[in-house]
Amino acid sequence: MVNTYDEIFDAALSLPPGLRAILAEHLFKSLDAENQLEIDALWTEEAEKRFQAVEQGEVTLISGEQVLRELRSRRK
């Protein structure tokens, strides 16, 4: 039986990449399991609001390149 953190970590690292990704996803989901459905619903609602705002021309879209340029200029 695997008992210690190091043993669990080593066992996880020995898995193929796809299984490690699945394990990581399950572990991540377990952190917020209580609230995850509510969080997902809120993000879905927010995404829908943003989509509708774009569709109705209420917002001005800018390219990802422009966003990155502006963010980089702020760090200077």
Buried (B, 14 or more C-beta within 10 A) or exposed (E): EEEEEEEEEEEBEEEEEEEEEEEEEEEEEEEEEEEEEEEEEEEEEEEEEEEEEEEEEEEEEEEEEEEEEEEEEEEE
